[in-house]
Each structure stands twice: as structure tokens, then as C-alpha cells.
Amino acid sequence: MQTLFEAFAELGEKVGATRKRLVMIDLVAEFLRSLEPEEVEPAVSMMLGRPFSKQSELVLEVSWATLSNVIQSVTGVEWAVFDDAFSKTGDIGSATMIVFENSRRTRQSTLFERTVTLMEVRRSLEAIAEVAGTGSIVKKRRLLSALLNELSPVEAKYLVRIIIGGMRTGFHEGLMEQAVSEAFQIPLVRVQETSMIVGDIGEVTAILKKYGVEGLSKVDFRVFRPVSLMLAHMVDTAVEALEEHGGRTAFEFKYDGARVQIHKRGDVVRIFSRRLTDVTVSLPEIVQAAKINIRSKEAILEGEVVAVGDLGRPVPFQHLMRRFRRVHDVEGQSVETPVRLFLFDILYLDGERLISKSYSERRRLLAENAGKISLSSQLVTESVDEAERFLKESLAAGHEGLMAKRLDSPYVPGMRGKHWLKIKPVLEPLDLVIVAAEYGYGRRREWLSDYYLAARDADTGEYLTVGKTFKGLTDAEFKEITRRLKELAVSEKSRRVSVVPVVVVEVVYDEIQTSPKYECGMALRFARIVRVRYDKSPDEADTIQSVREIYERQLRLRGLKG
């Protein structure tokens, strides 16, 4: 029996209504057990705010302008009603439900006689994503209108949340892994390991539903299927890194570039960004270098792509991001903004999974298979003086700082731990999401140039404002970000425009201080935007919990208590 989308929406309401993680896990586990095999991946993906599997190449490409136009057309409600609902709830999905409820009185009840299944919603989203070419916006709008016309208010709430990519229930991927473990009665560590290899918990759940636990034993790395990246923990000094790693570690330059994962099979090479999106077409010289130099038949490697100037020194990150977003005139951009690749890890080699091997062994295998491609500059030492000299060398070369990697550490995809540490000589920058903006004054009066910066609450999914700034961007960047934010505008009150929380920016600041101005109780002092992180999704932005950790670390350094 096919599962109704209404049941999915009701699950979302129940999960969002509790802050008890065990209750959330029980609710989702029970729902997973009730699904048909074909429904499992779509349900898991949608619960995590994704219309499709991470492995899917489909992209909805539905702008907020298109979505808001459809909502208004379907409901026939004055947009002021939506603005009022959004100002009260702070959530696009909830505001959508309110306008649907207001319109329901005037719509024919027969519209709600036909129930919509979970798979019908998925197929509709696939059809929208597959529309391309001339008139695509009109066609997408027509398909989206047809789908929304068949949904109840609460169903519309969750469909809109899926489209904009944020469920706001507080149910994240880690909790989903626990729910899958409970639903299928297998150890959590087994679920986590398989999810790391496959790169998508939805696909793992589908395997379990269809084949049982025996299906997991057949899962392995697959070339051209990107693997979740291993993440690093922040420390303040090389001394801390050495202490954490038992007195000896591998220090490497921390490059101010873009992390990539390179997949090679024979003469075919594909490159994936840190968001696991395919950026192969944007980096032809990296593809060529991999084809010529990587000696193995099959391999999955990791590295950093750095934009370089005339003297071979790194140039600002924004230049590199232009390369990653370029799909036309790539050759011209290759001349204007040349890039260089530094490899630092290898995960898979000619049929053998390497992630359980020690870092020092993986580095040796990397060196044997990299050909003439540069490896990240490295120093293995137990000396604090040598480490600090190496840090100065990295900074002098125009890089960000150092990485410290435990010599005996495995590669743990998708996990942030202390096997890898990052060391920067300045206060740790934050990746924050723009949730609103105001028009500036003087020469900035036509630009949205004063930005409200927010961190995501990992428990609730809400975005909590921690500061506001107009500093850091160039006039060209002000123009570009204004264009982007206008496309994402949800409501406009006086000079302030609230936007869909999509744009991630890297922010530096003097300190984090106590502030009654914001709901979270903290504020950034003298915040300044360093760069727009087009390579990061809102899910990758810093959480309010990590902001609080930095704040408490500041207090400890001063001998104070929080």
C-alpha cells in the first residue's frame, strides 16, 4: 500500500513538536518500518530537506520568485497575508500553511478529495527538475502549481520546506542514522560506516529495506560516487595539536582554496566539490593533470585547488569561486584565473579501500601514485619550534595556517573529530547564513549591503541572528549579492528585506560578546565578511552551538566563567 504524503507531513509535525531526541528517533523509526522499499530513499531524503538523493544529478532549479508566484497563484490570497504570517512565524513553510488555510475556505472542497502519495510527490519533483530549455520557467511553474493544488495546507508546508532545503524540525542526519539503526535493529556503527562509504543515508536505508543487513556487506566505494569528506577540529596553537596527537604529528599547509575529490577510472576523470557536486567541466586543467599523472587504473583522491597569480602565489578565494561556477568560456577563465592542485589524501586505489589504513601509509601510497602533481607541503615533527617555524612559512607563502594530522589515524568520512586539527593564527572565522539585509546609504543606497548574519540551531533547525555588518565586500560583490538576495526575498518592510536562508558568508570578528539584542544572547563584535562561500550549503554553516563553544573558549582564556 502506497504511503500518503499526508502521513509524511504528519510525521514532520510530530517530530517538530518535540525536543526529545529519543522521541524523534522512535517516531521516524516507526515510519521507516511502514514504508514500501521504493519509498524509503525519497522519504529519508525529504525528511532531511532534500528533494532527491545526494547521489542524484537532478537539480530542481526553482527560484523563490517562481515558488512565491505559484503559492500566490494557487491560493489567490493577497501577498500581504503571507508577509504577515512570515513575520509572525519566521518560517516560509509555516507561512505557506497559513495562506493555504486562509484560501481553503474559498476553494472547492473537491480539490482535496484526491490524496497524493509520497511517490507521486517525488515523481512530480523529478519532472520539474527535468524541465530545461526555452520556456522552462513557465513549464516548471505549471507543474508546481498542479502539485500544490492537490495538497492540504500542512502538506504544502512540508513541500515548500523541501523545495527551499530546510525542514526546521531539528531532525538531522545523525539522528536519522540512529532511527535507521532502531528501525532495522542493527548496530549504529554499522549504519554510520556504510553511510560514510555510500555518502547518503537514504541510499543505505533503501538497501536495508530491500536486502536486509546482508546487503550492507556488499557495499563498497564506487568510483564516480562521491564520498563524504572527513572534517577537522579547531585548535589555537601547534602546542595543542602536538599534545592532542601524543607528541608527534604531521603538519601540513592549510591552503586558502577549494577542497576537491578526484575520481579516476582509466582515462575518465571527474571532480567533485566539498558539497559533492560535479565541477569537472569547470576545471579542465585539473582533469588533464589527473589523467596524465595519476598512475593507478582506479582511484579516489583528495586535494585542494588554489587560484594563483603571476608569481605563483595564492590569490583571493573569490577568483577561485568564479572558476567553480563557470561552465561557459572555461578556457578564457583558465587563462585569467589559473589554478593549482595540491593532493593530500587517497581513499581508494585499484579496488582497495584505504580509509582504515593509517594516515602515514595513505600519504606514502599517495606519493607513489601522484606523478608530478604536488602534494601538500608537510612536516612530521615532535618539535614545537619546528612546528611554529612551519606555520610562519605557510603564512608567508599566503596560506591560511596549518593542518595537523595524527599519523596513525584512519580516514573517517563525514565526521569531525580530533584526528585532524586546523590551526589558524587569528580568531576562528565563522561561516554564517544571511537571513535578511537592508539597503545602504550614500553610494550603497541601491544595494542590499547591510547583512543580518545567523547561525543554525542544531536542535531546532532555526537560524539565530548573531550579528550585522556592511563591511568586507567590494562594490562588485555588493552588486552580485544584491542580485542574489533579491531573488531570495521573502518579505520587505521599510529598508529591510528578509530572505530565504541560502547564502553562506565567511565572517571574521574581534570577539563574541554577551548581548541582549539577539535571541541567542550573543553578538559578534566588529564583524566583517571575508568572502561569500558559494561552495558551502546552509547545512555546512556553523551552528549556534559552535558559536557558543568559541564564546566559552574566550572566557576560559581570560580565566572567566560563562
C-alpha positions as CSV (number, residue, x, y, z in Angstrom):
1,M,0.0,0.0,0.0
2,Q,1.4,3.4,-1.1
3,T,2.2,5.8,1.7
4,L,0.4,9.1,1.6
5,F,2.3,12.4,1.6
6,E,-0.1,13.4,4.3
7,A,1.4,10.8,6.6
8,F,4.9,12.3,5.9
9,A,3.6,15.8,6.7
10,E,2.0,14.5,9.9
11,L,5.3,12.9,10.9
12,G,7.0,16.3,10.3
13,E,4.5,17.9,12.7
14,K,5.1,15.4,15.4
15,V,8.9,15.5,15.1
16,G,8.9,19.3,15.1
17,A,6.7,19.4,18.1
18,T,9.2,17.7,20.4
19,R,12.7,18.4,21.6
20,K,13.2,14.9,22.9
21,R,15.7,13.2,20.6
22,L,14.6,9.7,21.6
23,V,11.0,10.5,20.8
24,M,12.1,11.8,17.4
25,I,14.1,8.7,16.7
26,D,11.2,6.4,17.7
27,L,8.7,8.3,15.5
28,V,10.9,8.2,12.5
29,A,12.0,4.6,13.0
30,E,8.3,3.5,13.1
31,F,7.6,5.5,10.0
32,L,10.6,3.9,8.1
33,R,9.3,0.4,9.0
34,S,5.9,1.2,7.5
35,L,7.3,2.2,4.1
36,E,7.4,0.2,0.9
37,P,11.0,-0.4,-0.4
38,E,10.7,2.2,-3.3
39,E,9.5,4.8,-0.8
40,V,12.4,4.6,1.6
41,E,15.1,6.8,-0.1
42,P,12.6,9.5,-1.1
43,A,11.2,9.6,2.4
44,V,14.6,9.8,4.1
45,S,15.9,12.4,1.7
46,M,12.8,14.6,2.1
47,M,12.9,14.3,5.9
48,L,16.4,15.8,5.7
49,G,15.2,18.6,3.5
50,R,16.4,17.2,0.2
51,P,14.1,16.6,-2.8
52,F,16.5,14.0,-4.2
53,S,19.2,11.6,-3.1
54,K,22.7,13.1,-2.6
55,Q,23.8,10.8,-5.5
56,S,21.2,12.2,-7.9
57,E,22.3,14.6,-10.5
58,L,18.8,16.2,-10.6
59,V,18.5,19.8,-9.5
60,L,15.1,21.5,-9.0
61,E,16.3,25.0,-10.1
62,V,13.1,26.5,-8.7
63,S,13.8,30.1,-7.5
64,W,12.0,31.7,-4.6
65,A,10.5,34.1,-7.2
66,T,8.9,31.2,-9.0
67,L,7.8,29.4,-5.9
68,S,6.2,32.5,-4.3
69,N,4.5,33.3,-7.6
70,V,3.0,29.8,-7.6
71,I,1.9,30.0,-3.9
72,Q,0.1,33.3,-4.6
73,S,-1.5,32.0,-7.8
74,V,-2.7,28.7,-6.2
75,T,-4.1,30.3,-3.1
76,G,-5.4,33.6,-4.5
77,V,-4.5,35.3,-1.2
78,E,-3.1,38.8,-1.1
79,W,0.6,38.6,-0.6
80,A,0.3,40.9,2.5
81,V,-1.2,37.8,4.3
82,F,2.0,35.8,3.6
83,D,4.1,38.7,4.8
84,D,2.2,38.9,8.0
85,A,2.4,35.1,8.5
86,F,6.1,35.1,7.8
87,S,6.7,38.0,10.2
88,K,4.9,36.0,13.0
89,T,6.4,32.6,12.3
90,G,9.8,33.4,10.8
91,D,9.4,30.3,8.6
92,I,8.4,30.1,5.0
93,G,6.8,26.7,5.3
94,S,4.6,27.8,8.2
95,A,3.6,31.0,6.4
96,T,2.7,28.9,3.4
97,M,0.4,26.7,5.5
98,I,-1.3,29.8,6.9
99,V,-2.1,31.3,3.5
100,F,-3.3,27.9,2.3
101,E,-5.6,27.7,5.3
102,N,-6.9,31.2,4.5
103,S,-7.6,30.2,0.9
104,R,-9.2,26.9,1.7
105,R,-12.5,28.5,2.6
106,T,-12.9,29.8,-0.9
107,R,-11.5,26.8,-2.8
108,Q,-13.7,23.9,-3.9
109,S,-13.6,21.0,-1.4
110,T,-13.4,18.6,-4.3
111,L,-9.8,19.7,-4.8
112,F,-9.0,17.8,-1.6
113,E,-10.8,14.5,-2.4
114,R,-7.8,13.1,-4.2
115,T,-5.0,12.1,-1.9
116,V,-1.4,12.4,-3.0
117,T,1.2,9.7,-2.3
118,L,4.8,10.2,-1.3
119,M,6.0,8.7,-4.6
120,E,3.7,11.0,-6.6
121,V,5.4,14.0,-4.9
122,R,8.8,12.6,-5.8
123,R,7.9,11.9,-9.4
124,S,6.5,15.5,-9.7
125,L,9.7,16.9,-8.3
126,E,11.7,14.8,-10.8
127,A,9.5,16.1,-13.6
128,I,10.2,19.7,-12.5
129,A,13.9,19.1,-12.3
130,E,14.0,17.5,-15.8
131,V,12.4,20.6,-17.5
132,A,15.0,22.6,-19.4
133,G,15.4,24.9,-22.3
134,T,13.2,27.6,-23.7
135,G,10.1,28.3,-21.6
136,S,11.4,26.1,-18.7
137,I,10.3,28.6,-16.0
138,V,6.7,28.6,-17.3
139,K,6.7,24.8,-17.5
140,K,8.1,24.4,-14.0
141,R,5.6,26.8,-12.7
142,R,2.8,24.8,-14.3
143,L,4.0,21.5,-12.8
144,L,4.5,23.0,-9.4
145,S,1.0,24.6,-9.5
146,A,-0.6,21.3,-10.4
147,L,1.2,19.6,-7.4
148,L,0.4,22.3,-4.9
149,N,-3.3,22.4,-6.0
150,E,-3.6,18.9,-4.8
151,L,-2.1,19.4,-1.3
152,S,-3.6,20.3,2.0
153,P,-2.2,23.2,4.0
154,V,0.1,21.0,6.1
155,E,1.3,19.1,3.1
156,A,2.1,22.4,1.3
157,K,4.1,23.5,4.3
158,Y,6.4,20.5,4.0
159,L,6.6,20.5,0.2
160,V,7.8,24.2,0.3
161,R,10.3,23.3,3.0
162,I,11.7,20.5,0.9
163,I,12.0,22.8,-2.1
164,I,13.9,25.5,-0.2
165,G,16.0,22.9,1.5
166,G,15.3,23.3,5.2
167,M,12.9,21.2,7.3
168,R,13.3,23.1,10.6
169,T,12.3,20.1,12.7
170,G,15.6,19.7,14.4
171,F,15.9,16.2,12.9
172,H,19.4,16.0,11.3
173,E,21.4,13.3,9.6
174,G,23.0,11.9,12.8
175,L,19.5,11.3,14.3
176,M,18.4,9.7,11.1
177,E,21.3,7.2,11.4
178,Q,20.0,6.3,14.9
179,A,16.5,6.0,13.6
180,V,17.7,3.6,10.8
181,S,19.6,1.6,13.4
182,E,16.5,1.3,15.5
183,A,14.1,0.6,12.6
184,F,16.2,-2.3,11.3
185,Q,17.7,-3.5,14.6
186,I,21.4,-3.3,13.5
187,P,24.3,-1.6,15.3
188,L,24.6,2.2,14.8
189,V,28.2,1.9,14.0
190,R,27.4,-0.4,11.0
191,V,24.9,2.2,9.7
192,Q,27.4,5.0,10.1
193,E,30.2,3.1,8.4
194,T,28.0,2.3,5.4
195,S,26.6,5.8,5.2
196,M,30.2,7.1,5.1
197,I,31.0,4.8,2.2
198,V,27.8,5.4,0.2
199,G,27.7,9.1,1.0
200,D,23.9,9.1,1.5
201,I,21.9,7.7,4.5
202,G,18.8,7.5,2.2
203,E,20.5,5.0,-0.1
204,V,21.7,3.0,2.9
205,T,18.2,2.8,4.3
206,A,16.9,1.6,0.9
207,I,19.5,-1.1,0.8
208,L,18.5,-2.3,4.3
209,K,14.8,-2.3,3.4
210,K,15.3,-4.2,0.2
211,Y,18.1,-6.7,1.1
212,G,18.4,-6.6,4.9
213,V,21.7,-6.4,6.8
214,E,23.3,-8.8,4.3
215,G,23.0,-6.1,1.7
216,L,25.4,-3.8,3.6
217,S,28.2,-6.4,3.3
218,K,28.2,-5.8,-0.5
219,V,28.6,-2.0,-0.2
220,D,31.9,-0.6,-1.1
221,F,33.4,2.6,-2.6
222,R,32.4,3.2,-6.2
223,V,34.4,5.4,-8.5
224,F,32.3,8.4,-9.6
225,R,30.1,8.2,-6.5
226,P,31.5,10.9,-4.2
227,V,32.3,10.1,-0.6
228,S,31.5,12.4,2.4
229,L,34.6,14.4,3.4
230,M,36.5,14.0,6.7
231,L,36.4,17.2,8.7
232,A,38.8,18.8,11.2
233,H,38.5,20.2,14.7
234,M,39.9,23.7,15.5
235,V,42.8,24.3,18.0
236,D,44.6,27.5,18.8
237,T,48.2,26.5,18.7
238,A,50.7,23.9,17.4
239,V,51.4,23.0,21.1
240,E,47.7,21.9,21.5
241,A,48.0,19.9,18.3
242,L,51.1,18.0,19.4
243,E,49.6,17.3,22.9
244,E,46.4,16.0,21.3
245,H,48.3,13.7,18.9
246,G,50.6,12.3,21.5
247,G,53.7,14.5,21.0
248,R,54.2,13.8,17.3
249,T,52.1,14.7,14.3
250,A,52.1,15.6,10.6
251,F,51.7,19.3,10.0
252,E,50.6,20.5,6.5
253,F,50.0,23.9,4.9
254,K,46.3,24.9,5.2
255,Y,45.6,26.3,1.7
256,D,43.2,29.1,1.0
257,G,41.4,27.2,-1.7
258,A,38.6,24.8,-2.5
259,R,38.6,21.2,-1.4
260,V,38.0,18.7,-4.2
261,Q,37.6,14.9,-4.5
262,I,39.1,13.4,-7.7
263,H,37.7,10.2,-9.1
264,K,39.6,8.4,-11.9
265,R,38.9,5.3,-13.9
266,G,41.1,4.7,-16.9
267,D,41.2,7.9,-18.9
268,V,37.9,9.2,-17.3
269,V,38.3,11.8,-14.5
270,R,35.5,13.5,-12.6
271,I,35.9,16.2,-9.9
272,F,33.6,16.8,-7.0
273,S,33.4,19.9,-4.8
274,R,33.1,19.8,-1.0
275,R,29.4,19.8,-1.5
276,L,29.8,16.7,-3.6
277,T,28.6,18.4,-6.7
278,D,30.3,17.7,-10.1
279,V,32.6,20.5,-11.1
280,T,34.6,18.6,-13.7
281,V,33.7,20.9,-16.6
282,S,34.9,24.0,-14.7
283,L,38.4,22.6,-14.1
284,P,39.8,21.2,-17.4
285,E,43.5,21.7,-16.4
286,I,43.0,19.6,-13.2
287,V,41.2,16.9,-15.2
288,Q,44.2,16.8,-17.6
289,A,46.7,16.8,-14.8
290,A,44.9,13.8,-13.2
291,K,44.7,11.9,-16.5
292,I,48.5,12.4,-17.2
293,N,49.9,11.9,-13.7
294,I,47.7,9.6,-11.6
295,R,49.3,6.2,-12.3
296,S,46.6,3.9,-11.0
297,K,43.8,2.5,-13.0
298,E,41.2,3.4,-10.5
299,A,41.5,5.9,-7.6
300,I,39.7,8.4,-5.4
301,L,41.9,11.2,-4.1
302,E,41.5,14.4,-2.2
303,G,43.2,17.7,-2.7
304,E,42.9,21.5,-2.6
305,V,42.6,23.7,-5.7
306,V,44.2,27.1,-5.3
307,A,43.9,30.1,-7.6
308,V,47.3,31.5,-8.3
309,G,48.7,34.8,-9.6
310,D,51.6,35.7,-11.9
311,L,54.2,34.8,-9.3
312,G,52.5,31.5,-8.3
313,R,51.2,33.0,-5.0
314,P,47.6,32.3,-4.0
315,V,45.0,35.0,-5.0
316,P,41.7,35.7,-3.2
317,F,39.2,32.9,-2.8
318,Q,36.5,34.8,-4.8
319,H,38.6,34.4,-8.0
320,L,38.6,30.7,-7.5
321,M,34.8,30.6,-6.9
322,R,34.3,32.2,-10.3
323,R,36.1,29.2,-11.8
324,F,33.9,26.7,-9.9
325,R,30.7,28.4,-11.1
326,R,31.9,28.8,-14.7
327,V,30.5,26.4,-17.4
328,H,31.0,28.7,-20.4
329,D,34.2,30.2,-21.7
330,V,36.2,27.9,-19.4
331,E,39.3,28.2,-21.5
332,G,39.2,32.0,-21.1
333,Q,38.8,31.7,-17.4
334,S,41.7,29.2,-17.2
335,V,44.0,31.9,-18.6
336,E,42.5,34.7,-16.5
337,T,42.4,32.6,-13.2
338,P,44.9,29.7,-13.4
339,V,44.6,27.1,-10.6
340,R,47.0,24.7,-9.0
341,L,46.2,21.3,-7.3
342,F,47.8,20.1,-4.1
343,L,46.9,16.5,-3.2
344,F,46.7,15.5,0.4
345,D,44.9,12.1,0.7
346,I,43.9,8.9,-1.1
347,L,40.8,6.9,-0.2
348,Y,40.6,4.2,-2.8
349,L,43.2,2.6,-5.1
350,D,42.7,-0.1,-7.7
351,G,39.8,-1.9,-6.0
352,E,41.2,-1.5,-2.4
353,R,39.5,0.7,0.2
354,L,42.2,2.6,2.1
355,I,40.3,4.6,4.7
356,S,41.2,2.1,7.5
357,K,44.9,2.4,6.8
358,S,46.9,4.9,8.8
359,Y,47.4,8.5,7.5
360,S,51.1,7.9,7.1
361,E,50.5,4.8,5.0
362,R,47.9,6.7,2.8
363,R,50.4,9.5,2.4
364,R,53.0,7.0,1.1
365,L,50.6,5.5,-1.3
366,L,49.5,9.0,-2.5
367,A,53.1,9.9,-3.2
368,E,53.6,6.8,-5.2
369,N,50.6,7.5,-7.4
370,A,50.5,11.3,-7.8
371,G,53.1,11.6,-10.5
372,K,54.2,15.2,-10.9
373,I,51.1,16.6,-9.1
374,S,52.3,18.5,-5.9
375,L,51.4,17.1,-2.6
376,S,50.5,19.4,0.3
377,S,53.7,20.7,2.0
378,Q,54.3,18.6,5.1
379,L,56.4,18.5,8.2
380,V,56.3,15.5,10.5
381,T,57.8,16.6,13.9
382,E,57.6,16.5,17.6
383,S,59.2,19.9,18.0
384,V,57.1,22.9,18.9
385,D,59.8,25.3,17.5
386,E,59.8,23.4,14.1
387,A,56.0,23.5,14.0
388,E,55.9,27.2,14.7
389,R,58.5,27.9,12.1
390,F,56.5,25.8,9.6
391,L,53.4,27.9,10.5
392,K,55.2,31.1,9.7
393,E,56.4,29.6,6.4
394,S,52.8,28.8,5.5
395,L,51.6,32.3,6.3
396,A,54.4,33.9,4.5
397,A,53.5,31.9,1.4
398,G,50.0,33.4,1.5
399,H,48.2,30.4,3.1
400,E,45.8,30.3,6.0
401,G,47.7,28.3,8.6
402,L,48.3,24.6,9.3
403,M,46.5,21.3,9.4
404,A,47.8,18.7,11.9
405,K,47.0,15.0,11.1
406,R,47.5,12.2,13.5
407,L,50.0,9.8,11.9
408,D,48.1,6.6,12.8
409,S,44.6,8.0,12.1
410,P,42.1,6.4,9.7
411,Y,40.1,8.4,7.2
412,V,36.6,8.9,8.7
413,P,34.2,10.2,6.0
414,G,31.6,12.7,7.1
415,M,32.9,13.0,10.7
416,R,34.5,15.9,12.5
417,G,37.0,14.8,15.1
418,K,40.4,15.4,16.6
419,H,42.3,13.1,14.2
420,W,42.6,16.2,12.0
421,L,43.2,19.6,13.6
422,K,43.3,23.0,12.0
423,I,45.4,25.8,13.3
424,K,44.9,29.5,12.3
425,P,46.8,32.4,14.0
426,V,43.7,34.6,14.1
427,L,40.3,34.1,15.8
428,E,38.4,31.3,14.1
429,P,36.2,32.7,11.3
430,L,32.6,31.6,11.2
431,D,30.5,30.5,8.2
432,L,27.1,32.2,8.7
433,V,23.9,32.5,6.7
434,I,22.4,35.8,5.6
435,V,18.8,35.8,6.8
436,A,18.0,39.5,6.0
437,A,19.6,42.6,4.5
438,E,19.0,46.3,4.4
439,Y,19.6,48.9,1.7
440,G,22.7,51.0,2.4
441,Y,23.2,54.8,2.4
442,G,25.1,57.1,0.1
443,R,26.7,55.3,-2.7
444,R,25.3,52.0,-1.3
445,R,21.7,53.2,-1.3
446,E,20.7,50.9,-4.3
447,W,22.4,47.8,-2.9
448,L,21.4,45.4,-0.2
449,S,24.6,45.9,1.7
450,D,23.9,45.6,5.5
451,Y,23.5,42.0,6.3
452,Y,21.9,40.1,9.2
453,L,24.2,37.1,10.0
454,A,22.8,33.9,11.5
455,A,23.9,30.5,12.8
456,R,21.8,27.4,12.7
457,D,20.4,25.9,15.9
458,A,21.4,22.2,15.5
459,D,18.5,21.2,17.9
460,T,15.7,23.2,16.2
461,G,16.8,23.9,12.7
462,E,16.1,27.6,13.3
463,Y,18.5,30.4,12.2
464,L,19.5,32.7,15.1
465,T,21.0,36.1,14.3
466,V,24.4,36.7,15.9
467,G,25.4,40.0,14.2
468,K,25.0,42.5,11.5
469,T,27.6,44.0,9.1
470,F,28.1,46.1,6.0
471,K,31.9,45.6,5.9
472,G,34.2,43.5,3.8
473,L,32.7,43.3,0.3
474,T,33.7,45.2,-2.8
475,D,31.3,47.2,-4.9
476,A,31.2,44.4,-7.5
477,E,30.4,41.9,-4.7
478,F,27.7,44.2,-3.3
479,K,26.0,44.2,-6.7
480,E,26.2,40.5,-7.1
481,I,24.9,39.7,-3.7
482,T,22.1,42.2,-4.1
483,R,21.0,40.4,-7.2
484,R,21.1,37.1,-5.5
485,L,19.3,38.3,-2.4
486,K,16.5,39.9,-4.4
487,E,15.9,36.5,-6.0
488,L,15.5,35.1,-2.5
489,A,13.5,37.9,-1.0
490,V,10.5,36.7,1.1
491,S,9.2,40.0,2.6
492,E,10.2,43.6,2.6
493,K,9.5,46.0,5.5
494,S,10.8,49.5,5.1
495,R,14.5,49.1,4.2
496,R,14.8,45.6,5.5
497,V,14.4,42.6,3.2
498,S,14.0,39.1,4.7
499,V,15.4,36.3,2.5
500,V,15.4,32.5,2.2
501,P,18.5,31.4,4.2
502,V,20.7,30.1,1.5
503,V,23.7,32.5,1.1
504,V,26.7,31.5,3.2
505,V,29.4,34.0,4.1
506,E,32.7,33.6,5.9
507,V,32.9,36.2,8.7
508,V,35.8,37.4,10.9
509,Y,35.3,39.5,14.1
510,D,37.1,40.8,17.1
511,E,35.3,38.7,19.7
512,I,32.0,37.2,20.7
513,Q,30.3,39.1,23.5
514,T,27.1,38.8,25.6
515,S,24.2,40.7,24.0
516,P,20.5,41.1,24.9
517,K,19.9,42.4,21.4
518,Y,19.6,38.9,19.9
519,E,17.6,35.9,21.0
520,C,20.7,33.7,21.3
521,G,22.2,36.1,23.9
522,M,25.5,36.6,21.9
523,A,26.8,39.0,19.3
524,L,29.8,39.3,17.1
525,R,31.9,42.5,17.8
526,F,33.1,44.3,14.7
527,A,32.0,41.6,12.3
528,R,33.4,41.7,8.7
529,I,32.6,39.5,5.7
530,V,35.8,37.9,4.2
531,R,34.1,36.1,1.3
532,V,30.9,34.6,0.0
533,R,31.1,30.8,0.3
534,Y,29.4,29.7,-2.8
535,D,31.0,26.3,-2.2
536,K,29.0,25.8,1.0
537,S,25.4,25.0,1.7
538,P,23.5,26.3,4.7
539,D,23.8,22.9,6.3
540,E,27.5,23.3,6.3
541,A,27.4,26.7,8.1
542,D,28.4,27.0,11.7
543,T,25.8,26.2,14.4
544,I,24.8,28.3,17.3
545,Q,26.3,25.6,19.5
546,S,29.7,26.1,17.8
547,V,29.4,29.9,18.3
548,R,28.8,29.3,21.9
549,E,31.8,27.0,22.2
550,I,34.0,29.7,20.8
551,Y,32.5,32.2,23.2
552,E,33.1,29.9,26.2
553,R,36.7,29.3,25.0
554,Q,37.3,33.1,25.0
555,L,36.1,33.2,28.6
556,R,38.4,30.3,29.7
557,L,41.4,32.0,28.1
558,R,40.6,35.0,30.2
559,G,40.1,33.0,33.4
560,L,36.3,33.7,33.5
561,K,33.3,31.6,33.7
562,G,30.3,31.6,31.2
